Amino acid sequence: MLSFCRAVYHTLKVFILFVTCTVLFYYGMMWLHEEYQNYHRYDEPKGTAVKVSNTSQASNPEWLDRLLLFYLSGE
């Protein structure tokens, strides 16, 4: 009977530890979600930002050029 009580006690300790870690993880994820929910990463940059990429030289590239670019870039 005593070993059964010890087993239940150790099982309860592990269960409480698991539940505590799960709750902390959940609220940590909720905090991160709230932190980055209003983060506008697609806004235009402010200040002296410089554009570093150029999509294409021509205004309307042909479909073959676009297909080759697709295969070369691997996207």
Backbone torsions as a table, in degrees:
resi	resn	phi	psi	omega
1	MET	NA	-38.0	-178.6
2	LEU	-67.7	-38.1	179.4
3	SER	-69.1	-33.4	176.6
4	PHE	-64.8	-42.4	178.9
5	CYS	-64.4	-39.1	177.7
6	ARG	-65.1	-40.8	178.9
7	ALA	-63.7	-42.0	177.6
8	VAL	-64.8	-41.3	179.6
9	TYR	-62.5	-45.8	179.5
10	HIS	-67.0	-36.7	177.0
11	THR	-65.3	-40.8	177.3
12	LEU	-64.4	-39.0	177.8
13	LYS	-61.6	-45.4	179.7
14	VAL	-64.8	-41.9	178.8
15	PHE	-62.4	-44.9	179.2
16	ILE	-64.8	-39.9	176.8
17	LEU	-63.1	-43.3	178.7
18	PHE	-62.3	-46.4	-179.6
19	VAL	-63.9	-41.6	179.3
20	THR	-62.4	-46.2	179.5
21	CYS	-65.3	-37.8	178.6
22	THR	-65.1	-43.2	179.3
23	VAL	-65.7	-42.3	177.5
24	LEU	-62.6	-41.6	177.6
25	PHE	-62.9	-44.1	-179.6
26	TYR	-61.3	-47.8	-179.0
27	TYR	-71.1	-28.2	173.5
28	GLY	-66.0	-41.9	177.3
29	MET	-67.0	-38.5	177.1
30	MET	-64.6	-38.6	178.1
31	TRP	-64.2	-43.5	177.7
32	LEU	-63.6	-38.3	178.2
33	HIS	-63.3	-45.3	178.3
34	GLU	-64.2	-36.1	-178.3
35	GLU	-64.6	-41.9	-175.1
36	TYR	-102.0	6.5	-178.6
37	GLN	-67.7	-39.2	-177.8
38	ASN	-99.2	18.9	178.9
39	TYR	-83.6	113.5	-176.3
40	HIS	-97.0	89.4	-175.6
41	ARG	-81.5	-11.6	-179.4
42	TYR	-101.5	9.7	176.2
43	ASP	-70.3	156.9	176.7
44	GLU	-69.4	138.3	-179.2
45	PRO	-67.4	150.6	179.5
46	LYS	-105.2	154.3	177.9
47	GLY	94.1	-146.1	-175.5
48	THR	-101.3	54.2	-179.9
49	ALA	-75.0	146.9	-179.3
50	VAL	-120.0	135.0	177.6
51	LYS	-74.2	128.2	-174.0
52	VAL	-109.6	-4.1	178.9
53	SER	-126.4	151.9	178.2
54	ASN	-128.3	119.3	-172.8
55	THR	-67.9	-46.3	178.6
56	SER	-160.5	155.2	179.0
57	GLN	-80.9	-39.9	180.0
58	ALA	-87.9	155.6	-179.1
59	SER	-75.9	-30.5	-179.4
60	ASN	-139.9	85.0	-179.0
61	PRO	-68.8	154.9	-178.5
62	GLU	-73.4	161.8	-174.8
63	TRP	-67.0	-30.7	179.0
64	LEU	-68.5	-40.5	176.7
65	ASP	-62.3	-40.6	178.7
66	ARG	-66.4	-39.1	178.9
67	LEU	-66.1	-42.9	177.5
68	LEU	-64.0	-40.0	176.2
69	LEU	-62.1	-38.9	177.8
70	PHE	-62.3	-45.5	-179.5
71	TYR	-70.5	-36.7	-178.4
72	LEU	-71.4	-37.6	-177.6
73	SER	-80.8	-19.2	176.9
74	GLY	76.6	22.6	-179.9
75	GLU	-97.9	NA	NA
